[in-house]
Structure formats: structure tokens, C-alpha cells
């Protein structure tokens, strides 16, 4: 889905995704034309906002994926995340640069989207996909 090599003359940037933009999640197709660099993590905590998660400041670790994307693609991701560069305080999410670690490949500076709103239910694993599997798992009849 994402396995495209970008032409060498296209301006690029790194994007860390931790929720619905991750592979096999509903918004993953929006990263078409990007190059996956692997699973990654950054500092912070993840909160459950219902249909999607939010990254907040904290002492934990948030699991996601790092992509190399055309810089121009940030506009469409900003739209999805409800981020207005001319009004960051009025935005749903805030785009910010963060340090992201890709095991075996090093540390990268990457754009990501932080939830500025009130803290909700924290996701202890810091992993949205794992949280969905646990949250949506049927309860055994014997419980």
C-alpha cells in the first residue's frame, strides 16, 4: 500500500503515525506515495478518543510507524487531523516535530500530531492497534 520509492527531486519529510494512519488502519491509504521506514516509537502517552487515539505529553512510550512522505502531502494530513497552521490553538490536533526512534535505524526528527485537549482514558500499552484488538475482543462466556 505504501511501498513507493519517491523521486529524488521531491522535497520530503518524516511523519510519525500512531493511530488511524498506521498500516491496515482506515486512513492508511492517505499515505499512498510514501515510503515506510519501519515501526517506531516516541515519548508520550496515548489516550483513547473513541474512533482514534491522541498523543499527549507524558513519561510513557507511544508505538507507531515512521514514513518518508512528500512535504506537500502534509496539507492533506493536516486536513485529516484538523490542524490549521494559521490557527494552531484552534486546531483539533497540533502538528509538531518530535524525536522518533526506529529500532536498528536510529533517531529521526519527524512531524506528528499531538492531542492538545483534555486527557482521556490512557492506553497503557501506548499502541493503538493492540488497544483496538484488546478493546474489541469478545468477552469469554465464562467471565
C-alpha positions in Angstrom: 0.0 0.0 0.0 2.8 2.5 0.9 5.7 0.8 -0.9 6.6 3.5 -3.3 10.0 5.0 -3.9 9.9 8.7 -4.0 11.6 10.5 -6.9 14.9 12.1 -5.8 13.8 15.6 -6.7 10.7 15.6 -4.5 11.0 17.5 -1.2 10.4 15.1 1.7 9.9 15.0 5.4 9.4 12.3 8.1 6.0 11.6 9.5 5.3 9.5 12.6 1.8 8.0 12.7 0.3 6.2 15.7 -3.4 5.7 15.0 -5.7 5.5 12.0 -2.9 6.3 9.6 -0.9 3.2 10.5 -0.7 0.2 8.1 -4.0 -1.7 7.8 -5.9 1.1 9.6 -8.8 3.1 8.0 -6.8 6.1 6.9 -3.6 4.3 5.8 -4.5 4.9 2.1 -4.0 8.6 2.7 -0.2 7.9 2.9 -0.1 6.5 -0.6 3.1 7.6 -2.3 5.1 7.5 0.9 8.0 5.2 1.9 7.6 3.2 5.1 10.8 3.3 7.3 9.5 0.8 9.9 7.9 0.6 13.3 8.9 3.3 15.6 8.2 5.0 18.9 8.3 8.3 20.6 7.9 9.6 24.2 4.5 10.4 25.5 1.2 8.7 26.3 -1.6 7.6 24.1 -5.3 8.4 25.0 -8.4 6.8 23.6 -10.6 9.4 21.9 -13.2 6.9 20.7 -12.6 6.4 17.0 -9.0 7.4 17.1 -6.2 8.0 19.6 -4.4 11.1 20.7 -0.7 11.6 21.6 -0.2 13.6 24.8 2.9 14.6 26.8 3.9 12.0 29.3 6.5 9.6 30.6 5.5 6.6 28.5 6.2 5.4 25.0 3.9 5.6 22.0 4.2 3.0 19.3 3.7 3.8 15.7 5.3 3.8 12.2 7.7 6.3 10.5 7.2 7.3 6.9 9.1 9.4 4.5 6.4 11.5 2.7 6.4 14.3 0.1 6.4 17.5 2.1 3.4 18.6 0.0 1.4 15.7 1.5 1.3 17.4 4.9 -1.6 19.6 3.7 -3.9 16.6 3.2 -2.7 15.1 6.5 -3.3 18.4 8.2 -6.9 18.4 6.9 -7.5 14.9 8.2 -6.0 15.8 11.7 -8.0 19.1 11.9 -4.8 21.1 12.0 -4.8 24.7 10.7 -1.2 26.1 10.5 -2.7 29.6 10.7 -4.6 28.8 13.9 -2.8 26.1 15.9 -4.6 27.0 19.1 -8.0 26.5 17.4 -7.0 23.2 15.8 -8.2 19.7 16.8 -4.7 18.3 16.8 -1.4 20.3 16.7 1.4 19.3 14.3 4.8 19.3 15.9 8.3 18.0 15.3 9.3 15.1 17.6 12.2 12.8 18.2 11.3 9.3 16.9 13.3 6.2 17.3 13.3 3.4 14.7 14.9 0.3 16.2 18.1 -0.6 14.3 17.9 2.5 12.2 18.4 5.4 14.7 16.7 8.5 15.8 14.8 10.8 13.4 13.1 14.2 13.6 9.5 13.7 12.4 6.3 15.5 12.2 3.4 14.1 14.2 0.1 15.3 15.7 -0.4 15.9 19.4 -3.8 16.0 21.1 -4.0 19.3 23.0 -7.4 18.7 24.6 -8.2 17.2 27.9 -6.7 13.9 28.8 -9.0 11.0 28.4 -8.5 7.3 29.1 -4.8 6.4 28.8 -3.8 3.5 26.7 -1.3 1.7 28.9 0.5 -0.2 26.0 0.9 3.1 24.0 -0.1 1.0 21.0 -3.4 1.9 19.3 -3.6 -1.3 17.2 -3.0 -3.5 20.2 -5.6 -1.4 22.2 -8.2 -2.0 19.4 -7.6 -5.7 19.5 -8.0 -5.8 23.3 -10.9 -3.4 23.4 -12.8 -5.1 20.6 -12.1 -8.7 21.7 -15.2 -10.6 22.7 -15.6 -11.3 26.4 -15.4 -15.1 27.1 -18.8 -16.5 28.2 -17.2 -17.8 31.4 -16.4 -14.3 32.6 
